[in-house]
């Protein structure tokens, strides 16, 4: 499995991978498998009563949360997809290997924006609440900060010396992970304030824990 997501009411879990798309009740843990095409799903996103899936054929497929029926297929990307991001309101952002970011209206399923600038596979998208911007990271070793309203690129940061594969953020801090290092950034100044590395294996994901390490939790 490559992707997991949980419904807002925590009653269902969706899991997806190669040629498989499953919905599981958190009460009974009974799974019903369904899949409308062959391929790989690398990201899942719950949007109200639908679940959006990013496929390696470049198509975003929208399924009904409860029945699993296909509601809509969104075309626009030309290569495999890696990440989906839901913002407050009705906008969904998507990105992958075709070097573009697309913005979708979750109610009309229409593409309302196409963002260009990266020169490589876009591996992750994050919403930076502290600055009300979107950040993207790419195999071209850069991060780009996008205005969520105008969809314009506000800044390009040469962040790493190798492809950047994952990000996570909390408050005014952003963490980026690549083959070379794990780095921490202060968002307001976009200054790297710490650097940990080097890794011998590929980092595919990172997340932040708010637990207090002094009480033995990690």
Residue, then its C-alpha position, 0 to 999 in steps of 0.5 A: x500500500x502506498x496511500x492511507x486516509x481517514x474520513x473526517x468522522x473517523x468511521x472509514x479508512x481508505x487504503x490504496x496501492x497497485x491495482x487495489x483500492x479499499x474502504x474499511x469500516x473502523x467499527x467492523x474493520x470489514x474491507x470492500x475492495x474496488x478498483x476501476x482501472x489498473x495502476x498505482x495510487x500514490x496519494x488519497x485525499x478526503x474531500x467532504x463525502x468523496x475521496x480523491x485518488x492520484x494515479x500513475x496515469x496522471x488521472x485524479x479519480x473521485x469516488x463516493x466515500x460510502x459506495x465506492x462508486x466513481x464520481x468523476x475522472x479529472x484529466x490534465x496531468x500528463x504523467x504520474x501523480x504523487x501528491x494531493x492537497x486540500x485547502x480550506x474552501x473548495x480547492x484541491x492542489x495536485x502535482x507529480x512528474x509532469x512538472x506542473x501543479x494544478x488547482x481544482x474546484x472540488x465542487x465543479x471538478x474543473x481545473x482553475x489553475x496551472x502553475x509552472x516553474x519546477x524542472x523535475x518531479x514535484x514530490x510534495x505540497x504543503x499548506x503553510x498556515x503561518x504565511x497563508x502560502x503553498x510550498x512545493x518541493x521538487x527533484x530539481x532541489x528547490x522549494x517554491x512558495x506560491x500565493x494561494x489566492x493569486x497562484x503566483x510564485x512568490x519565492x524560489x529557494x535552492x533548498x538542498x543539494x539533492x532531490x527533495x522528497x518530503x516536507x512537513x510543517x507546524x507553526x513557523x517551521x518547515x522541515x524538508x527531507x532529501x537524500x542529502x539532509x533533513x533541514x529545518x526552515x524558519x518560514x518568515x525569513x526562509x532561513x535554514x536553521x538546522x541541518x541533519x544528515x546525511x542519509x544512506x537511504x531515500x527518505x520518502x516521508x516526514x512528519x512532526x510530533x507535538x508530544x513532549x519528549x520528556x515524558x517518554x513519548x515519541 
